[in-house]
Every structure is written in structure tokens, then in C-alpha cells.
Amino acid sequence: MIQRFADWLIYDVIGINATTHLGEALNFFVYDTLKIVILLFLISAVMGVVNAYFPVERLRNFLNSRKLYGMQYLLASLFGAITPFCSCSSIPLFIGFVKGGIPLGVTFSFLITSPLVNEVAVAMFAGSFGWKTTAIYVLSGVLLGAISGFFLGKMKLEKHLSPWVQQIQQMATTAEDVPTERISLLQRLPQILKEALGIVRGVILYVILGIAIGAAMHGYVPEGFFETYLSGEHLYAVPLAVILAVPMYANAAGIIPVVEVFVAKGVSLGTALAFMMSVVGLSLPEATMLKKVMNMRLIGIFFGTVASAIIILGWLFNIIL
């Protein structure tokens, strides 16, 4: 139905020829914009229900007060997956975890997964690549955060935190779990829908910009251009995609339309996903903000560990997808 509307609007109402580069680009833009905005609102509302019954404070206290024998990394990674943050906006909560005395590896699990897997990424991925690929992406993103956080935690990197953070960690105590008033879902629903609409408004500019870039690439970039340099048959394609992506910054809303065009132009899905993961999960603005709580050596270790894991995932995706 959305595709028929895009065809009608661009080819019949506006009157642009379907065989032209402009017609292809505008049709792609209208179709993807409508599809992604609708999915984004619906999934944001669903995740709003989850977040309403999964408060941050309770999770922080739970992770900080119990021995979970390694499961805390998976729980932190899952929490990152249900929080609608990009890499930079998740850092304040990451800092709160560190200051609250939660182990550094656990906080890294959250920081890694939060920008990679959220309702924005799920909505846009489902619309672009289908639910099977989306499920594989979500599972790999959660495992990436959990496993990377586990290894970072075992490296005993607390000494590389800023002195003021180390001091706060030593003084941190577990806060008491204060009972909260029970509110029915029906009572919460107006606020949940309002927040879902707020999420859509907050990322709509990134969505439009990303789709516009993707539409331009879809309509004007010659066939085989990306395949030449990032083809899955080249072993260096995935590491090259990660290296090119790390200096960039965008959230999932801005980069997934570009990834969709990469795949359409011949780039292997694993290579395109590795590019996307690096763009949304590792960026220079993120490194700048992390300087508030850690030194450059720890930032380098963090970026190197995650980039290596993304490269491995990219190679695996190219084999299985």
C-alpha cells in the first residue's frame, strides 16, 4: 500500500518518469520515509511499555548488589537494547553506572549495545531487511555487548578511569530499593504514546537526512560502484568498512537507509552491517565525551575491542546471510 502511494504521488501526481534517476530517487525517499516513520512509532510505543515496567534505578541496584556469575553482562546488554539512546546520549547513563559502583565491564556492555539495538534500529531494519535478518542483528548486537563487556571487565581497567570517578566509586554504596506506586497500563498509555511520538520527533530529521542520502545514492550512484571496493569476496572489505565508519557519527535512523542502498548496490550484507555498527557504536563525539570519565588508553582499548568484534561479526554475517 505504501509503495502504491509512493508510485501514485511521484509518477502520477507529480508526473516524473519512473525510468529517470530523479524518479527512482524520489520514489525511494517517499516510500522509505512513510514506512520507517510508521514502524518507528509502533515499535517505540511497544518499547515504552517495556521501559515503564523496567526502571533504571532498580536495574542499577540489582546489578550492584547481587552475584550473577557473569549474567550481569548479558543483563546490562539487554538493558542497553531496550533503551532508546544513541552512543552519545547513552553516555550520561553510562557515567551514572560507573559513579554508582557498577563494575566497569558491565557498564561497557550497556554502552556498546545501547546505540546498536533499540526500537529505532529494529523498526528500520524490519522495514528494510525483514524480520529474519533483524532477529539475527538484534541477537548479535546483544551478544557483542555482553561478550565485549565480559572481556573488558576481565582486563581490570578501573585504574584508567579519571581520578574523580575512582574516588566516587570507592565511596559508592548500594541505594535502597524504594517501592514505587503501581500504575495500570491504561493509565500509563497516554504518556507512553506521547513519549513514542517524542522519539519520532527527535529522530525524524536523522531519518529524513539518512533516507535522502540513501535515495540520492539509489538513484544516481552507478551500479557496481560499491561492489568494486566493498565486495564480500574481498577479505579486507569488512575491516575497510569499519575503518571508514569509525570517524563518522550518526544514529541508527540516519545510517540504516544508507546501509539499505549499500546492499542494493552490491555490498555484502555483513560488510554493510559492520559499517553501520561502527558508525552508530563508535564515533569521535563519543570518544570526546568518554574523556570525562577515562583516559585515552582506556578509550583506545574500548574502541579496539569493539571494532575487532564488529569485524568478526561482519565476516560471520557474510558467511551465513
KAGI-V370457 format. One record per residue. RES is the residue in three letters. SS is DSSP state (h for helix, s for strand, l for the rest). PHI is phi in radians with two decimals (none if undefined). OMEGA is omega in whole degrees, 0 to 359 (none if undefined). Layout:
<<RES:SS:PHI:OMEGA> <RES:SS:PHI:OMEGA>>
//
This chain:
<<MET:l:none:179> <ILE:h:-1.14:179> <GLN:h:-1.12:178> <ARG:h:-1.12:178> <PHE:h:-1.12:179> <ALA:h:-1.09:178> <ASP:h:-1.08:181> <TRP:h:-1.09:183> <LEU:h:-1.16:187> <ILE:h:-1.40:188> <TYR:h:-1.57:183> <ASP:h:-1.70:184> <VAL:h:-1.26:181> <ILE:l:-1.36:174> <GLY:l:1.48:178> <ILE:l:-1.53:182> <ASN:l:-1.15:184> <ALA:l:-1.20:182> <THR:l:-1.56:181> <THR:l:-1.52:177> <HIS:h:-1.08:181> <LEU:h:-1.13:180> <GLY:h:-1.09:178> <GLU:h:-1.09:183> <ALA:h:-1.15:182> <LEU:h:-1.20:178> <ASN:h:-1.10:177> <PHE:h:-1.03:183> <PHE:h:-1.11:182> <VAL:h:-1.12:182> <TYR:h:-1.08:183> <ASP:h:-1.17:180> <THR:h:-1.09:180> <LEU:h:-1.10:182> <LYS:h:-1.06:185> <ILE:h:-1.26:180> <VAL:h:-1.11:179> <ILE:h:-1.10:179> <LEU:h:-1.09:182> <LEU:h:-1.07:180> <PHE:h:-1.14:182> <LEU:h:-1.10:182> <ILE:h:-1.27:176> <SER:h:-1.09:178> <ALA:h:-1.14:178> <VAL:h:-1.08:180> <MET:h:-1.19:175> <GLY:h:-1.10:176> <VAL:h:-1.12:179> <VAL:h:-1.08:182> <ASN:h:-1.10:181> <ALA:h:-1.13:182> <TYR:l:-1.91:180> <PHE:l:-2.42:187> <PRO:l:-1.12:182> <VAL:h:-1.06:185> <GLU:h:-1.06:181> <ARG:h:-1.15:178> <LEU:h:-1.14:179> <ARG:h:-1.04:180> <ASN:h:-1.15:181> <PHE:h:-1.12:180> <LEU:h:-1.16:186> <ASN:h:-1.50:189> <SER:h:-2.06:184> <ARG:l:-2.26:174> <LYS:l:-1.54:186> <LEU:l:-1.98:174> <TYR:l:0.95:177> <GLY:l:1.64:181> <MET:h:-1.19:181> <GLN:h:-1.11:178> <TYR:h:-1.19:178> <LEU:h:-1.17:179> <LEU:h:-1.12:178> <ALA:h:-1.13:178> <SER:h:-1.15:177> <LEU:h:-1.13:177> <PHE:h:-1.11:176> <GLY:h:-1.06:182> <ALA:h:-1.21:183> <ILE:l:-1.76:176> <THR:l:-1.79:188> <PRO:l:-1.47:184> <PHE:l:-2.11:168> <CYS:l:-1.49:186> <SER:l:-1.07:182> <CYS:l:-1.32:182> <SER:l:-1.30:177> <SER:l:-1.45:183> <ILE:h:-1.13:176> <PRO:h:-0.98:178> <LEU:h:-1.23:175> <PHE:h:-1.03:179> <ILE:h:-1.10:177> <GLY:h:-1.10:176> <PHE:h:-1.09:182> <VAL:h:-1.09:181> <LYS:h:-1.16:181> <GLY:l:-1.41:177> <GLY:l:1.59:177> <ILE:l:-1.24:182> <PRO:l:-0.91:186> <LEU:h:-1.08:180> <GLY:h:-1.06:179> <VAL:h:-1.16:179> <THR:h:-1.15:177> <PHE:h:-1.15:177> <SER:h:-1.00:177> <PHE:h:-1.12:184> <LEU:h:-1.09:181> <ILE:h:-1.23:187> <THR:h:-1.39:187> <SER:h:-0.94:179> <PRO:h:-1.35:184> <LEU:h:-1.36:186> <VAL:l:-2.17:175> <ASN:l:-2.75:184> <GLU:h:-1.09:178> <VAL:h:-1.12:180> <ALA:h:-1.09:181> <VAL:h:-1.11:181> <ALA:h:-1.06:183> <MET:h:-1.26:178> <PHE:h:-1.16:180> <ALA:h:-1.07:180> <GLY:h:-1.22:185> <SER:h:-1.66:189> <PHE:h:-2.18:180> <GLY:l:1.59:187> <TRP:h:-1.31:180> <LYS:h:-1.12:178> <THR:h:-1.12:179> <THR:h:-1.09:180> <ALA:h:-1.10:178> <ILE:h:-1.12:180> <TYR:h:-1.12:181> <VAL:h:-1.08:180> <LEU:h:-1.06:180> <SER:h:-1.17:178> <GLY:h:-1.12:178> <VAL:h:-1.14:179> <LEU:h:-1.16:177> <LEU:h:-1.03:179> <GLY:h:-1.15:182> <ALA:h:-1.15:183> <ILE:h:-1.23:178> <SER:h:-1.11:178> <GLY:h:-1.08:179> <PHE:h:-1.06:181> <PHE:h:-1.16:177> <LEU:h:-1.12:178> <GLY:h:-1.15:180> <LYS:h:-1.24:182> <MET:l:-1.44:177> <LYS:l:0.92:187> <LEU:l:-1.71:183> <GLU:h:-1.03:181> <LYS:h:-1.15:180> <HIS:h:-1.63:173> <LEU:s:-1.29:178> <SER:l:-1.07:183> <PRO:h:-0.95:182> <TRP:h:-1.17:178> <VAL:h:-1.26:178> <GLN:h:-1.06:180> <GLN:h:-1.14:179> <ILE:h:-1.14:179> <GLN:h:-1.04:181> <GLN:h:-1.16:182> <MET:h:-1.63:186> <ALA:l:-1.19:174> <THR:l:-2.24:181> <THR:l:-1.32:180> <ALA:l:-1.32:178> <GLU:l:-1.23:179> <ASP:l:-1.42:184> <VAL:l:-1.50:179> <PRO:l:-1.05:179> <THR:l:-1.93:180> <GLU:l:-1.17:180> <ARG:l:-1.39:179> <ILE:l:-2.14:183> <SER:l:-1.21:179> <LEU:h:-1.08:180> <LEU:h:-1.09:178> <GLN:h:-1.24:181> <ARG:h:-1.38:191> <LEU:h:-0.97:179> <PRO:h:-1.00:179> <GLN:h:-1.20:179> <ILE:h:-1.09:179> <LEU:h:-1.16:177> <LYS:h:-1.12:179> <GLU:h:-1.19:177> <ALA:h:-1.08:177> <LEU:h:-1.12:178> <GLY:h:-1.13:177> <ILE:h:-1.11:179> <VAL:h:-1.06:179> <ARG:h:-1.10:183> <GLY:h:-1.19:184> <VAL:h:-1.94:186> <ILE:h:-1.05:179> <LEU:h:-1.12:177> <TYR:h:-1.14:179> <VAL:h:-1.06:182> <ILE:h:-1.11:180> <LEU:h:-1.11:180> <GLY:h:-1.11:179> <ILE:h:-1.18:178> <ALA:h:-1.08:177> <ILE:h:-1.12:179> <GLY:h:-1.09:180> <ALA:h:-1.13:178> <ALA:h:-1.10:178> <MET:h:-1.14:181> <HIS:h:-1.11:185> <GLY:h:-1.51:192> <TYR:h:-2.08:182> <VAL:l:-1.28:183> <PRO:l:-1.08:176> <GLU:l:-1.05:177> <GLY:l:1.54:182> <PHE:h:-1.10:181> <PHE:h:-1.28:180> <GLU:h:-1.03:181> <THR:h:-1.10:188> <TYR:h:-1.79:184> <LEU:h:-2.15:180> <SER:l:-1.14:182> <GLY:l:-1.12:180> <GLU:l:-1.28:178> <HIS:l:-1.62:181> <LEU:l:-1.12:182> <TYR:h:-1.41:186> <ALA:h:-1.07:182> <VAL:h:-1.17:177> <PRO:h:-1.02:179> <LEU:h:-1.13:179> <ALA:h:-1.08:180> <VAL:h:-1.17:180> <ILE:h:-1.08:179> <LEU:h:-1.19:186> <ALA:h:-1.48:188> <VAL:h:-1.00:179> <PRO:l:-1.20:183> <MET:l:-1.50:174> <TYR:l:-2.56:173> <ALA:l:-2.86:173> <ASN:l:-1.66:184> <ALA:h:-1.03:181> <ALA:h:-1.07:183> <GLY:h:-1.49:189> <ILE:h:-1.79:183> <ILE:h:-1.09:176> <PRO:h:-1.04:178> <VAL:h:-1.18:178> <VAL:h:-1.08:179> <GLU:h:-1.02:179> <VAL:h:-1.23:176> <PHE:h:-0.92:182> <VAL:h:-1.13:179> <ALA:h:-1.10:181> <LYS:l:-1.53:174> <GLY:l:1.97:177> <VAL:l:-1.31:179> <SER:l:-1.07:184> <LEU:h:-1.05:179> <GLY:h:-1.07:178> <THR:h:-1.15:179> <ALA:h:-1.13:179> <LEU:h:-1.18:177> <ALA:h:-1.09:177> <PHE:h:-1.06:181> <MET:h:-1.12:180> <MET:h:-1.02:181> <SER:h:-1.24:180> <VAL:h:-1.13:185> <VAL:h:-1.47:185> <GLY:h:-1.76:181> <LEU:l:-2.37:182> <SER:l:-2.67:178> <LEU:h:-1.16:175> <PRO:h:-1.03:178> <GLU:h:-1.11:179> <ALA:h:-1.06:179> <THR:h:-1.09:180> <MET:h:-1.21:179> <LEU:h:-1.16:177> <LYS:l:-1.04:179> <LYS:l:-1.19:186> <VAL:l:-2.14:182> <MET:s:-2.66:180> <ASN:l:-1.49:186> <MET:h:-1.15:180> <ARG:h:-1.11:179> <LEU:h:-1.18:176> <ILE:h:-1.05:179> <GLY:h:-1.11:178> <ILE:h:-1.11:179> <PHE:h:-1.08:181> <PHE:h:-1.10:181> <GLY:h:-1.12:180> <THR:h:-1.12:182> <VAL:h:-1.19:179> <ALA:h:-1.08:178> <SER:h:-1.10:179> <ALA:h:-1.13:179> <ILE:h:-1.14:178> <ILE:h:-1.07:179> <ILE:h:-1.08:178> <LEU:h:-1.08:179> <GLY:h:-1.03:177> <TRP:h:-1.09:180> <LEU:h:-1.13:178> <PHE:h:-1.04:180> <ASN:h:-1.12:179> <ILE:h:-1.44:188> <ILE:h:-1.67:184> <LEU:l:-1.76:none>>
//
